[in-house]
Amino acid sequence: MTQTNPRTTRTLIGVHGMDRASGDRVAAALLAMPGVAKATPDDGQIEVHYDPSQHTIMDLIRTIRTQGFLAGML
């Protein structure tokens, strides 16, 4: 059984030009951040579950941009 952190917030971020293959790389970069519990990529977007006491949405977007993609809130 998986326990969910009650402080986790879900957000959906649009990622311009990201396909599923490159989405795995973006997800790995996000999951390397402390407080990111889950990152699920799809074509052109990624769903992220994170602890807002550790990161802002802009922190997540900056990490995505380091992987070479433009990103923003959906």
Steps between C-alpha positions, in 0.01 A plus 500: 500500500632845409453786741439845362659803661214732606717804417542396136348728238420392145568728205493461124775678307502548124833419337545625143649241265524217754402153384472190718861392444648833608236518772680223686811719517297796627324280758836371625626857548188593696513184712859585595365807681430445872126517565391384154304179556381423147554626145293349219582619146268498200521666158540873566433492875614354829305437819705569813420422863723708728526646849427875470689567824819400315441636147293746302357427159768727356766270651344211308483704179866607536602135534306412184670788316843362596403196292462723192122554492271800536244438773207674668179441688204347320 
